C-alpha cells in the first residue's frame, strides 16, 4: 500500500463514527452523481447532422478505380 493511501486510511480511522458515516455518504453521493452524468444519453433529433458547411463530392457514390477488379 502506498504511503499516501496508508496515511489517509489512518486519518479516517481517527474520525469519529459520525464523521466516518458522513464521509462515506459524501463519497457515495459523488460516485452516484458521476455515474448519472456519464449515463445521460445524448438526445438525437432528426436533422441534427445537417451542416450547411458540409461538402460532399458529386461523384461520391461512383465506384473507385482501385476496386474495379472486384466488381
Secondary structure, 3 states (H helix, E strand, C coil): CCHHHHHHHHHHHCCCHHHHHHHHHHHHHHHHHHHHHHHCCCCCCCCCCCCCCCCCCCCCCCCCHHHHHHC
